[in-house]
Amino acid sequence: MMSWWNGRDSQESGAWLAELNDAGTGVESETKIWAGNAKICAIHNVGGERRLFLGTEPADVLISDDMGKTWRGTDSFAAITHREKWTFPAKPNLPHTMSIDFGAQAGDNAADSPVVMAGIEVGGALAMSSDGLWENRLGKQRDSGAFELCHDVHQLRPDPFSPERWFAICGATQSKSSQLPDSSGGLFRSTDSGRSWTRIFDGGPGMRQSATIGTGKGYTVGMALNPKRQDELIVCAGDKPPGIGSHVYLSRKGGEEMLDITENVKQCKSIDSGGHTAVPYFIDSGTLLAFDNGQVAINSGDSTKPEWNLLCQLPGAVLSLCVDARTPSSVFH
């Protein structure tokens, strides 16, 4: 999935399927498989077959069983409670699907029928089980009208060691700019697949976001969970929306304790952490951070120590990182 420059005077949004050449060193051809504003995509094996999932604006998740030749699920969120209240602060005020991932399904055929997880900005957390129906996973509703989980969901991920434990990264909602109740953002954790949530990190120091929401708190945008080390995760936050400023936090206790490692990254003189939140990711050889200036940094040792090095310099801002057979880590500014 990509936003494609047509070589003339505009960008053409949509989803493309790229075929590599035999050597794997370049693209042999690209085929447009969906026309529209595509935000995120994921490929997952379901019952031994590849299934393509596409997150869009306006918010939806489209599904293809033939790698984009045909699609199903258009307007699949229409029946969700409070769908008419979903929004986005900037014009055209359209909510969008920011993340797609896959959680655990109870029963003997769990691997063949995963729970599809979708994070919506600004709409909330959703789950689709084997019956094909979507449902809210915002937790319990408080007396104020707000739910345990903020509606402004940037990332929704399962714990790779305990798939019923979910983590969510959220911004903040303000009733004056939407029909949704006031709710603060940060890092949230669920131990029951999103049926209840606990806020475990407020986003760290930041700038004043509004008179009532997130005052003095960071604006959390990016998150990555380490598939090789249980309970290790990274959160990337800005000073204010839409992720302006770059702060990096690491936890090895499932988010219970967050260590600010921002200065450790900055101590590498060859790294400029840019003006926006970084994209975090874990790979076999270490921890990655990718920045809006095209730099990708790696720490092959202890991420809590200033052992970061410049891995490569790319020609443009990095918004997503992914390796084979894993969902991507993405940020949007």
C-alpha positions as CSV (number, residue, x, y, z in Angstrom):
1,M,0.0,0.0,0.0
2,M,1.4,3.4,-0.9
3,S,0.6,6.9,-2.0
4,W,2.1,7.0,-5.5
5,W,3.7,9.9,-7.3
6,N,2.5,10.0,-10.9
7,G,5.5,11.9,-12.3
8,R,3.4,15.0,-13.1
9,D,1.8,17.3,-10.6
10,S,-0.1,15.3,-8.0
11,Q,-0.2,12.3,-5.8
12,E,-2.5,9.4,-6.6
13,S,-3.9,7.7,-3.5
14,G,-4.8,4.1,-3.4
15,A,-3.4,0.6,-2.9
16,W,-1.0,-1.1,-5.3
17,L,0.4,-4.6,-5.6
18,A,4.0,-4.5,-6.5
19,E,5.7,-7.5,-8.2
20,L,9.5,-7.8,-7.7
21,N,11.9,-8.9,-10.4
22,D,13.5,-12.3,-10.3
23,A,16.5,-11.0,-8.5
24,G,14.4,-9.3,-5.8
25,T,16.2,-6.0,-6.4
26,G,13.5,-3.9,-8.0
27,V,9.8,-3.7,-8.9
28,E,8.9,-5.4,-12.2
29,S,5.4,-4.1,-12.2
30,E,2.8,-2.5,-10.0
31,T,-1.0,-2.9,-10.2
32,K,-3.5,-0.6,-8.7
33,I,-5.9,-2.8,-6.7
34,W,-8.0,-0.2,-4.9
35,A,-8.8,3.4,-5.6
36,G,-9.3,5.6,-2.6
37,N,-7.5,7.0,0.5
38,A,-5.6,3.9,1.8
39,K,-4.0,4.4,5.3
40,I,-2.7,1.0,6.3
41,C,-2.6,-2.6,5.1
42,A,-1.9,-6.0,6.6
43,I,-1.6,-9.6,5.2
44,H,-2.5,-12.5,7.4
45,N,-2.7,-16.3,6.9
46,V,-6.3,-17.4,7.6
47,G,-6.9,-21.1,7.3
48,G,-3.7,-21.5,5.3
49,E,-4.7,-18.8,2.8
50,R,-3.3,-15.3,2.5
51,R,-5.9,-12.6,3.2
52,L,-5.3,-8.9,2.6
53,F,-6.8,-6.2,4.9
54,L,-6.9,-2.6,3.9
55,G,-7.6,0.3,6.3
56,T,-9.1,3.4,4.7
57,E,-10.4,7.0,5.1
58,P,-13.3,7.3,5.7
59,A,-12.7,4.6,8.3
60,D,-13.3,1.1,7.1
61,V,-11.5,-2.2,6.8
62,L,-11.7,-3.9,3.4
63,I,-10.9,-7.6,3.0
64,S,-9.6,-9.4,-0.1
65,D,-9.1,-13.2,-0.4
66,D,-7.5,-12.9,-3.9
67,M,-4.8,-10.2,-3.2
68,G,-7.0,-7.3,-4.3
69,K,-8.9,-8.6,-7.3
70,T,-12.1,-8.4,-5.4
71,W,-13.0,-6.8,-2.1
72,R,-15.6,-7.3,0.6
73,G,-16.6,-5.5,3.8
74,T,-17.3,-2.0,2.3
75,D,-19.0,0.1,5.0
76,S,-18.5,-2.7,7.4
77,F,-18.5,-0.3,10.4
78,A,-21.9,1.2,9.6
79,A,-23.7,-0.8,12.4
80,I,-21.3,0.2,15.1
81,T,-22.8,2.1,18.0
82,H,-21.9,5.9,17.8
83,R,-20.5,5.5,14.3
84,E,-22.1,8.8,13.3
85,K,-20.0,10.5,16.0
86,W,-16.7,9.5,14.6
87,T,-14.7,12.4,13.3
88,F,-11.2,14.0,12.9
89,P,-10.2,17.5,13.9
90,A,-8.8,18.6,10.5
91,K,-11.0,19.0,7.4
92,P,-12.6,17.1,5.8
93,N,-13.2,15.8,9.4
94,L,-13.2,12.2,8.3
95,P,-12.1,9.4,10.7
96,H,-9.6,6.8,9.4
97,T,-8.3,3.4,10.2
98,M,-4.8,3.8,11.7
99,S,-3.9,0.2,12.6
100,I,-4.8,-3.4,11.8
101,D,-3.6,-6.4,13.7
102,F,-4.6,-9.8,14.8
103,G,-5.5,-11.2,18.3
104,A,-6.4,-14.5,19.8
105,Q,-9.7,-16.3,19.1
106,A,-10.9,-18.8,21.8
107,G,-11.5,-22.4,20.8
108,D,-9.7,-25.2,19.0
109,N,-9.6,-23.4,15.6
110,A,-8.1,-20.1,17.0
111,A,-5.2,-20.1,14.4
112,D,-7.7,-20.4,11.5
113,S,-10.0,-17.6,12.8
114,P,-8.1,-14.8,14.4
115,V,-9.7,-11.7,15.9
116,V,-9.1,-8.8,13.5
117,M,-8.2,-5.6,15.5
118,A,-8.7,-2.1,14.1
119,G,-7.7,1.2,15.7
120,I,-9.7,4.2,14.5
121,E,-8.7,7.9,14.7
122,V,-11.1,9.2,16.0
123,G,-13.5,6.4,16.6
124,G,-12.0,3.8,19.0
125,A,-11.0,0.2,19.1
126,L,-12.9,-2.5,17.2
127,A,-12.7,-6.3,16.9
128,M,-14.1,-8.6,14.2
129,S,-14.4,-12.3,15.1
130,S,-15.2,-15.3,12.9
131,D,-18.8,-14.3,12.4
132,G,-17.6,-11.3,10.4
133,L,-19.3,-8.7,12.7
134,W,-17.4,-5.8,14.2
135,E,-17.9,-4.6,17.8
136,N,-16.6,-1.9,20.0
137,R,-13.8,-2.8,22.4
138,L,-13.6,0.5,24.4
139,G,-14.1,-1.1,27.8
140,K,-16.6,0.1,30.4
141,Q,-18.5,3.4,30.2
142,R,-18.0,5.8,33.1
143,D,-20.7,8.1,34.6
144,S,-19.1,11.0,32.6
145,G,-20.0,9.2,29.4
146,A,-16.4,8.5,28.5
147,F,-15.2,4.9,28.1
148,E,-12.1,3.4,29.7
149,L,-10.3,3.7,26.4
150,C,-9.9,7.0,24.6
151,H,-11.6,7.1,21.2
152,D,-8.5,8.6,19.5
153,V,-6.8,5.3,18.8
154,H,-3.5,5.5,16.9
155,Q,-2.2,2.0,17.4
156,L,-3.9,-1.2,18.7
157,R,-1.7,-4.2,19.2
158,P,-1.8,-7.7,20.8
159,D,0.9,-8.9,23.2
160,P,3.0,-11.4,21.1
161,F,3.3,-13.6,24.2
162,S,-0.3,-13.3,25.4
163,P,-2.6,-12.4,22.5
164,E,-5.6,-11.7,24.8
165,R,-3.5,-8.9,26.4
166,W,-3.9,-5.8,24.2
167,F,-2.1,-2.4,24.1
168,A,-3.4,0.8,22.7
169,I,-1.8,4.2,22.0
170,C,-4.2,7.1,22.0
171,G,-4.2,10.9,21.5
172,A,-7.0,12.7,23.2
173,T,-10.7,13.7,22.4
174,Q,-12.4,17.0,23.2
175,S,-16.1,17.3,23.3
176,K,-15.9,20.9,21.9
177,S,-14.4,19.6,18.6
178,S,-16.4,16.4,18.4
179,Q,-19.6,14.7,19.7
180,L,-17.4,12.3,21.7
181,P,-16.8,12.8,25.4
182,D,-13.5,14.3,26.8
183,S,-10.9,11.7,27.2
184,S,-7.1,11.8,27.9
185,G,-4.7,9.7,25.8
186,G,-1.5,7.8,26.5
187,L,-0.7,4.0,26.7
188,F,-3.6,1.7,27.7
189,R,-3.5,-2.0,28.5
190,S,-6.3,-4.7,28.4
191,T,-6.0,-8.2,29.8
192,D,-9.3,-9.4,28.2
193,S,-9.1,-8.6,24.5
194,G,-10.3,-5.0,24.9
195,R,-13.4,-5.6,27.1
196,S,-11.8,-3.5,29.9
197,W,-8.9,-1.1,29.8
198,T,-6.4,0.6,32.2
199,R,-4.4,3.7,31.4
200,I,-0.8,2.9,32.4
201,F,1.2,5.8,30.9
202,D,0.2,9.4,30.3
203,G,2.6,10.2,27.5
204,G,5.3,11.9,29.5
205,P,5.9,15.7,29.7
206,G,4.5,17.7,26.8
207,M,2.9,21.0,25.9
208,R,-0.6,22.2,26.9
209,Q,-3.0,20.5,24.5
210,S,-6.2,22.1,25.7
211,A,-7.7,23.6,28.8
212,T,-9.1,20.3,29.9
213,I,-7.4,17.5,28.0
214,G,-3.9,16.2,28.3
215,T,-2.7,19.3,30.1
216,G,1.1,19.1,30.2
217,K,1.1,15.6,28.8
218,G,2.8,14.2,25.7
219,Y,0.9,13.2,22.6
220,T,1.5,9.4,22.1
221,V,1.6,8.3,18.4
222,G,3.9,5.3,17.9
223,M,4.3,1.9,19.7
224,A,6.2,-1.3,19.1
225,L,6.1,-4.6,21.1
226,N,9.2,-6.8,21.1
227,P,8.3,-10.3,19.9
228,K,11.6,-11.7,21.3
229,R,11.5,-10.3,24.8
230,Q,8.4,-10.5,26.9
231,D,7.0,-7.3,28.3
232,E,9.4,-5.0,26.4
233,L,7.8,-2.2,24.4
234,I,8.6,1.3,23.1
235,V,6.3,4.3,23.0
236,C,7.0,7.4,20.9
237,A,5.4,10.7,21.7
238,G,5.3,14.3,20.6
239,D,4.8,17.5,22.6
240,K,1.5,18.2,20.9
241,P,-0.7,17.0,17.9
242,P,-0.1,15.8,15.3
243,G,3.1,14.4,16.8
244,I,5.3,17.5,16.8
245,G,8.4,16.8,18.8
246,S,10.2,13.5,19.3
247,H,10.3,11.6,22.7
248,V,11.1,7.9,23.1
249,Y,10.1,5.8,26.1
250,L,11.0,2.1,26.8
251,S,9.5,-0.4,29.3
252,R,10.5,-3.9,30.1
253,K,7.6,-4.3,32.5
254,G,4.7,-4.3,30.1
255,G,4.3,-0.5,30.4
256,E,4.2,-0.4,34.2
257,E,7.5,1.5,34.3
258,M,8.5,3.8,31.4
259,L,12.1,4.9,31.0
260,D,12.7,8.1,29.0
261,I,15.5,7.2,26.5
262,T,15.2,10.3,24.3
263,E,18.6,11.7,25.4
264,N,20.3,8.3,24.9
265,V,19.3,8.4,21.3
266,K,20.3,12.1,20.9
267,Q,23.8,11.3,22.3
268,C,24.7,9.7,18.9
269,K,26.1,12.7,17.1
270,S,25.2,11.3,13.6
271,I,21.5,11.1,14.5
272,D,19.1,14.0,14.1
273,S,15.8,12.8,15.7
274,G,13.8,15.2,13.5
275,G,10.8,17.3,14.3
276,H,8.1,14.6,14.6
277,T,7.6,11.4,16.5
278,A,9.7,8.4,15.4
279,V,8.6,5.0,14.1
280,P,9.7,2.3,16.6
281,Y,10.3,-1.3,15.6
282,F,12.0,-4.4,16.9
283,I,14.0,-6.7,14.6
284,D,16.2,-9.8,15.3
285,S,19.4,-7.7,15.4
286,G,18.1,-4.9,17.6
287,T,15.8,-2.0,18.0
288,L,15.0,0.5,15.3
289,L,13.9,4.1,15.3
290,A,13.0,5.8,12.0
291,F,12.6,9.6,11.7
292,D,10.9,12.2,9.6
293,N,14.3,13.2,8.0
294,G,14.9,9.8,6.5
295,Q,17.3,8.6,9.1
296,V,17.0,5.0,10.6
297,A,18.9,4.4,13.8
298,I,19.6,1.0,15.4
299,N,20.6,-0.2,18.9
300,S,22.0,-3.7,18.7
301,G,22.7,-3.9,22.5
302,D,20.8,-2.5,25.4
303,S,18.2,0.0,24.2
304,T,18.3,1.8,27.6
305,K,22.0,2.8,27.0
306,P,23.3,5.4,24.5
307,E,24.5,2.8,22.0
308,W,22.5,4.0,19.1
309,N,24.0,4.2,15.6
310,L,22.9,5.5,12.3
311,L,21.8,2.5,10.2
312,C,21.0,4.3,7.0
313,Q,19.8,7.5,5.4
314,L,16.7,7.3,3.3
315,P,15.6,10.0,0.8
316,G,12.4,11.0,2.6
317,A,10.4,10.8,5.8
318,V,9.9,7.3,7.2
319,L,6.3,6.6,8.2
320,S,6.3,2.8,8.5
321,L,8.6,-0.1,9.2
322,C,7.8,-3.8,8.6
323,V,9.5,-7.2,8.3
324,D,8.2,-10.4,6.7
325,A,5.2,-12.1,8.4
326,R,4.7,-9.3,10.9
327,T,2.4,-6.3,11.0
328,P,3.9,-2.9,10.4
329,S,4.7,-0.1,12.9
330,S,3.5,3.2,11.5
331,V,3.0,6.9,12.4
332,F,1.2,9.6,10.5
333,H,2.0,13.3,11.0
